[in-house]
Amino acid sequence: MKKIFLIISIAFIAATANAQSTYDPFRDSSFMFDLIHITGTLLGFFLVGSFLLAIIKLIFDHRIKNRIIEKGVGENVVSTLLKPDRKDNTNAAIKWFIIFAGIGTGLTLISHFRPFGIHSLAIMSFCIAAGFLGYYFFTKNSEKNKS
């Protein structure tokens, strides 16, 4: 299933790349806008792909669990397989919030300091790095509180 999705994605990207006119990023003044559009497009593909893979995983997990119950497998095996995942989803949610807050802060700062150029990339890099640093301190602090 992943191979089919990958092949379709590559074919779609290749078709859209061929539909473009000639493009020279060093002569075009809207290089930063194009970079933001490309980044947004890739992020969109990633989010849609992740969503589809999560849905497919849920469907297959449900089918496997139903077949296990129908076959009458031992009670201890069924209990271990049907036990819900007890992952800490709050840390994942906070991680993505901090990262997207850093990206949002970077894009806001970039929009205030025009014209777009290499300093825009530096602002974005520092804001994303600050987001990751904030998440590091959050996880370090949460591990201290658990102990």
C-alpha positions in Angstrom: 0.0 0.0 0.0 2.9 2.4 0.8 4.5 1.6 -2.5 1.3 2.4 -4.5 0.9 5.7 -2.5 4.6 6.6 -3.1 4.4 5.8 -6.9 1.2 7.9 -7.2 2.8 10.8 -5.3 5.9 10.8 -7.4 3.9 10.7 -10.6 1.7 13.5 -9.4 4.8 15.6 -8.4 6.5 14.9 -11.8 3.4 15.9 -13.7 3.1 19.2 -11.8 6.8 19.9 -12.2 6.5 19.4 -16.0 3.5 21.8 -16.1 5.7 24.7 -14.9 7.2 27.3 -17.1 11.0 27.9 -17.2 12.1 29.1 -13.8 15.4 30.6 -12.7 15.4 31.2 -9.0 18.3 33.6 -9.1 16.7 35.9 -11.6 13.2 35.8 -10.2 12.5 38.3 -7.5 9.8 36.1 -5.9 12.2 33.3 -4.8 11.1 33.5 -1.2 7.5 33.3 -2.0 8.1 30.2 -4.2 10.2 28.7 -1.3 7.2 29.2 1.0 4.8 27.7 -1.5 7.0 24.7 -2.0 7.4 24.2 1.7 3.7 24.5 2.2 3.0 22.0 -0.5 5.4 19.5 0.9 4.0 20.0 4.4 0.5 19.4 2.9 1.6 16.2 1.2 3.2 15.0 4.5 0.0 15.8 6.5 -2.3 14.1 4.0 0.0 11.1 3.7 0.3 10.8 7.5 -3.5 11.0 7.9 -4.1 8.3 5.2 -1.5 6.0 6.8 -3.0 6.4 10.2 -6.5 5.6 8.9 -5.2 2.6 7.0 -3.4 1.4 10.2 -6.6 1.8 12.3 -8.6 -0.2 9.7 -6.1 -3.0 9.5 -5.7 -3.2 13.3 -9.5 -3.4 13.6 -9.7 -6.2 11.0 -6.9 -8.2 12.8 -8.6 -7.9 16.1 -11.9 -9.1 14.7 -10.3 -12.1 13.1 -8.4 -13.0 16.4 -11.7 -12.9 18.3 -13.5 -15.0 15.6 -10.7 -17.7 15.6 -10.9 -18.1 19.4 -7.3 -17.5 20.2 -6.2 -17.9 23.9 -7.4 -15.4 26.4 -4.0 -14.1 27.4 -2.9 -13.5 23.7 -6.2 -11.6 23.0 -5.8 -9.5 26.1 -2.3 -8.5 25.2 -3.2 -7.7 21.6 -6.4 -5.8 22.4 -4.9 -3.8 25.2 -5.1 -0.1 24.1 -1.8 1.7 23.5 -1.0 3.8 26.6 1.4 6.2 24.9 1.7 9.7 26.3 -0.1 11.6 23.6 0.1 14.9 25.5 3.9 15.1 24.9 3.4 14.6 21.2 0.7 17.2 21.0 2.8 19.7 23.0 5.8 18.9 20.8 3.9 19.8 17.6 2.4 22.9 19.2 5.9 24.2 20.2 7.3 23.4 16.7 4.4 25.0 14.9 4.5 28.0 17.3 8.2 28.5 16.3 7.3 28.3 12.6 4.5 30.7 13.1 6.7 33.1 15.0 9.3 32.9 12.2 6.8 33.5 9.5 5.4 36.5 11.4 8.9 38.0 11.9 9.7 37.4 8.2 6.6 39.2 7.1 7.7 42.3 9.2 11.3 42.4 8.0 11.1 42.8 4.2 12.5 42.5 1.6 12.9 38.7 1.6 16.4 37.4 1.4 18.9 35.3 3.2 18.1 37.0 6.5 14.6 35.5 6.2 16.0 32.0 6.2 18.2 32.9 9.2 15.1 34.2 11.1 13.2 31.0 10.2 16.1 28.8 11.3 16.5 30.5 14.6 12.7 30.4 15.3 12.5 26.6 14.5 15.7 26.0 16.6 14.1 28.0 19.5 11.0 25.8 19.2 13.1 22.6 19.4 15.0 24.1 22.3 11.8 24.8 24.1 10.6 21.3 23.5 13.9 19.9 24.9 13.5 22.0 28.1 9.9 20.9 28.4 10.8 17.2 28.1 13.7 17.6 30.5 11.4 19.4 33.0 8.6 16.8 32.7 11.1 13.9 33.3 12.3 15.7 36.5 8.7 15.9 37.7 8.0 12.2 37.0 11.0 11.1 39.1 
